[in-house]
Amino acid sequence: MNQDIINLYDDYTHTPLTRSEFIRRLVLLTGSFTAAMSVLPLIEVNAANSKMTSEEDLFAERVSYPGLPGNMQAYVARPKEVKKYPAVIVIHENRGLNAHIEDVARRAAKEGFLAIAPNALSAIGAVPASEDEARAKFQELKPENNLQNFINVFDYLKTRTDYNGNAGCVGFCWGGAMANNLAVNIPGLKAAVAFYGRQPAAEAVSKIKAAVQLHYGGLDERVNAGIPAYEEALKKNNIRYELYTYEGANHAFHNDTAPTRYNEAAAKLAWQRTIDFFKKNVK
């Protein structure tokens, strides 16, 4: 796939670019409307592309907890055995909670964690009919409320009898930025893993108490521009961290519903590193 096409789709999903303008530019890159329409299914995310993890041998439920301005909804999965588990907060991309992120939560649950995946859009009562609408709804989220809504999940976890008191988080893209922000704002967080997420302000890094693991696609110039300052601040403040860049991988390389950006080798390696990191730091 032409890298310019992948970069255009990345711009479309992360900047205020209308679908009509995206299609117009795609036609220019591919040479014709027919060619653009044939390429479109190869670059757009589609849950049908995902290899779904079964809920077999898992306990799963949907829960709510207080948020701003409304309650937050979340998907929970853990092993069936009734006991206390370390928690992993799974944070979605800029599309809200979808089948793919719920699947990632089940993957964490299969590894012995109490996984909880909140839906940022639920606090404003948004039920988007499409991914375009979901991305637009994200513009309605107030940053201060949104951050608080993810901080609130830690208070909710304390009310559960299957939680052992130790928590980590993992986020993807928009959720990767949130994982970094939770590391800054939650002193008791044990580990934060960010996949291709925007970095926090360098002056805020000194607040981090968690171990941090960072995953970046080598071709993701937009997000990677923030790596040097973040890494310098992590070193300066003696934060425990691991940083991995996967050469030849694009933004969203872990998302197996995005066929042209998904990189199976990088995704599997990054996920195994994530699980190993959680097993070491969140017990």
Number of C-alpha atoms within 10 A of each C-alpha: 10 9 12 11 19 19 17 17 20 18 14 18 20 13 10 11 13 13 12 9 11 16 18 14 16 23 17 13 15 16 11 13 14 10 14 19 14 12 17 14 13 15 19 17 20 16 15 12 13 16 11 16 14 11 17 11 12 16 16 20 11 12 15 16 17 15 21 18 15 14 17 23 21 21 21 22 25 28 22 15 12 10 10 14 23 20 28 26 25 29 30 25 22 21 21 25 22 15 15 23 22 24 19 21 27 31 21 26 26 21 15 22 28 27 31 28 31 28 23 29 24 20 22 19 13 16 12 15 8 10 16 14 13 18 21 17 18 18 11 11 17 12 11 9 15 20 17 14 23 22 16 16 20 18 12 13 20 13 9 11 12 17 17 16 18 19 26 28 28 30 24 27 22 20 25 27 23 27 31 27 23 24 27 20 18 15 12 15 22 22 29 33 32 28 28 29 27 24 24 20 14 14 9 13 25 14 14 25 20 24 20 25 22 23 25 27 24 17 17 21 13 13 17 18 12 16 17 11 13 18 19 13 19 18 12 11 13 13 18 14 16 14 13 14 17 19 12 12 21 24 26 24 28 25 24 22 21 21 18 22 24 20 21 15 12 21 19 12 12 22 17 12 17 22 18 13 19 27 15 11 18 24 16
